[in-house]
Amino acid sequence: MILLQLSSAQGPAECCLAVSLAIKILTKEADEQKVRLTLLEQEGGSNADTVRSGLFQLRGDASLSLAKKWSGTLQWICQSPYRIKHKRKNWFFTGSFTQHEQNAMEHEFSATEIKFEACRSSGPGGQHANKTSSAVRATHLSSGISVKVQSERSQHANKRLAKVLIARKLLEKKQQKQEAQKSSRHKSHHSIERGNAIRVFKGLKFVEIK
């Protein structure tokens, strides 16, 4: 199983729009390559139809190659649709993926660390949203971190995936504590701008420049 995250990396509204446009291209490429793409989490931007970050589950023979294609600094060249007179035309966002082997998906949590509740699926859940009560909400009691998982067809599989997501969030939380948050956000965004983009898109039609 592969998890792929697209993020504006604390960039402005234009970067969030770029993420939203990129998700449409990702969805199209996944369909062409017969990769099952499932949206697990999404954080909306401040403007309508924009996305600050999206976390996807990829499954299929071409999952790894597709994830690698989106991993790194990504660039969008376009006049800002929000600030017409703004001189800047280069907007950056990032992609990153993690790979989880089937036998490594069970993270070490004690039986009392996580509370599981069965629930019915709701809202967008990708191409194969589960419509039964096998969806689960998992809460890590000591941290308060909670996730809802509905992408799998059995409650047991959804519980396993929930553990993966909670472990991921706990790691992110630990990393955030190790950084001075204000300065790290500033450095992170500007390091993206200086990086070499692995893919470059142009215009509101989001056409890739080869």
HUVEN-V751804 format. One record per pair of residues at least 12 apart in sequence whose ideal C-beta (glycine too) atoms are under 10 Angstrom apart, sorted by the first residue. I is the first residue (numbers start at 1). J is the second residue. Records with the same first field share a line. If there is no record, write none. Layout:
I: J, J
//
This chain:
1: 57, 58, 59, 63, 98, 99, 100, 101, 102, 104, 105, 160, 161, 164
2: 35, 56, 57, 58, 59, 60, 63, 64, 66, 67, 68, 97, 98, 99, 100
3: 40, 41, 55, 56, 57, 58, 67, 96, 97, 98, 99, 100, 161, 164, 165, 168
4: 26, 30, 37, 40, 54, 55, 56, 57, 58, 63, 66, 67, 68, 69, 70, 71, 95, 96, 97, 98, 99
5: 40, 41, 53, 54, 55, 56, 67, 70, 71, 94, 95, 96, 97, 98, 168
6: 18, 19, 20, 22, 23, 26, 42, 51, 52, 53, 54, 55, 56, 70, 71, 74, 93, 94, 95, 96, 97
7: 19, 43, 51, 52, 53, 54, 55, 74, 93, 94, 95, 96, 188, 192
8: 20, 43, 45, 50, 51, 52, 53, 54, 91, 92, 93, 94, 189, 192
9: 52, 53, 73, 92, 93, 94, 185, 188, 189, 190, 191, 192, 193
10: 52, 53, 184, 185, 186, 188, 189, 192
11: 45, 52, 91, 92, 93, 94, 188, 189, 192, 193
12: 45, 46, 47, 80, 82, 83, 86, 88, 91, 189
13: 45, 46, 47, 50, 52, 80, 81, 82, 83, 91
14: 45, 47, 50, 76, 78, 79, 80, 81, 82, 83, 86, 88, 89, 90, 91, 92, 93
15: 45, 50, 51, 52, 74, 76, 91, 92, 93, 94, 189, 192
16: 43, 44, 45, 46, 47, 49, 50, 51, 52, 53, 91, 93
17: 45, 47, 48, 49, 50, 51, 76, 78, 80, 81, 82, 91, 93, 204, 206
18: 50, 51, 74, 75, 76, 77, 78, 91, 92, 93, 201, 206
19: 42, 43, 45, 50, 51, 52, 53, 54, 74, 76, 91, 93, 94, 95
20: 42, 44, 45, 47, 48, 49, 50, 51, 52, 54, 93, 206
21: 49, 50, 51, 76, 78, 93, 201, 203, 204, 205, 206
22: 51, 54, 70, 74, 76, 93, 95, 199, 201, 206
23: 37, 39, 42, 51, 54, 56
24: 206
25: 70, 199, 201, 206, 207, 208
26: 54, 56, 58, 66, 67, 69, 70, 95
27: 39, 56, 126, 127
29: 62, 66, 69, 70
30: 56, 58, 59, 60, 62, 63, 66, 126, 127
31: 127
32: 62, 66
33: 58, 60, 61, 62, 63, 65, 66, 69
34: 60, 61, 62, 63
35: 56, 58, 59, 60, 61, 62, 63, 64, 65, 66, 67, 127
36: 57, 58, 59, 60, 63, 126, 127, 128, 151
37: 56, 57, 58, 59, 60, 63, 66, 126, 127, 128
38: 55, 56, 57, 58, 59, 124, 125, 126, 127, 128, 129, 130, 149, 150, 151, 152, 161
39: 54, 55, 56, 57, 123, 124, 125, 126, 127, 129, 151
40: 54, 55, 56, 57, 125, 126, 147, 148, 149, 150, 151, 161, 162, 164, 165
41: 53, 54, 55, 56, 147, 148, 149, 165, 168, 169
42: 54, 55, 56, 123, 124
43: 55
46: 82
47: 81, 82
50: 82
51: 93
52: 93
53: 93, 94
55: 165, 168
56: 70, 97, 126, 151
57: 100, 126, 149, 151, 152, 161, 164, 165
58: 70, 97, 99
59: 128, 151
63: 97, 99
64: 97, 99
66: 97
67: 95, 96, 97, 98, 99
68: 95, 97, 198
69: 95, 97, 198, 199
70: 94, 95, 96, 97, 198, 199
71: 94, 95, 96, 97, 98, 198
72: 94, 95, 96, 192, 195, 196, 197, 198, 199
73: 92, 93, 94, 95, 191, 192, 193, 194, 195, 196, 197, 198, 199, 200
74: 91, 92, 93, 94, 95, 192, 195, 197, 198, 199, 200, 201
75: 90, 91, 92, 93, 192, 193, 195, 196, 197, 198, 199, 200, 201, 202, 209
76: 89, 90, 91, 92, 93, 197, 199, 200, 201, 202, 203, 204, 206
77: 89, 90, 91, 197, 200, 201, 202, 203, 209
78: 90, 91, 201, 202, 203, 204, 205, 206
79: 203, 204
81: 204
89: 202
90: 193, 197, 200
91: 193, 201
92: 189, 190, 191, 192, 193, 194, 195, 197
93: 192, 197
94: 188, 189, 191, 192, 195, 197, 198
95: 198, 199
98: 164, 168, 171
100: 160, 161, 164, 167, 168
102: 160
104: 164
105: 157, 160, 161, 163, 164, 167
106: 159, 160, 163, 164
107: 160, 162, 163, 164, 165, 166, 167, 168, 170
108: 163, 167
109: 138, 140, 163, 166, 167, 170
112: 141, 142
113: 139, 140, 141, 142, 143, 163, 166
114: 138, 139, 140, 141, 142, 145, 146, 147, 159, 162, 163, 166
115: 137, 138, 139, 140, 141, 146
116: 136, 137, 138, 139, 149, 155, 158, 159, 162, 163
117: 135, 136, 137, 138, 139, 146, 148
118: 132, 133, 134, 135, 136, 137, 155, 158, 159
119: 133, 134, 135, 136, 137, 148, 149, 150, 158
120: 132, 133, 134, 135, 150
121: 133, 134, 135, 148, 149, 150, 151, 158
122: 135, 148, 150
123: 148, 150
125: 148, 149, 150, 151
126: 150, 151
127: 151
128: 150, 151, 152, 153
129: 150, 151
130: 149, 150, 151, 152, 153, 154, 155, 157, 158
131: 150
132: 150, 153, 154, 155
133: 150, 155
134: 149, 150, 152, 153, 154, 155, 156, 157, 158, 159
135: 148, 149, 150, 151, 152, 155, 158, 162
136: 148, 149, 150, 152, 155, 156, 157, 158, 159, 160, 161, 162
137: 149, 150, 158, 162
138: 158, 159, 161, 162, 163, 165, 166
139: 162, 166
140: 162, 163, 165, 166, 167, 169, 170
142: 170
143: 166, 169, 170, 173
145: 165, 166, 167, 168, 169, 170, 172, 173
146: 162, 165, 166, 169
147: 161, 162, 163, 164, 165, 166, 168, 169
148: 162, 165
149: 161, 162, 163, 164, 165, 166
197: 209
//
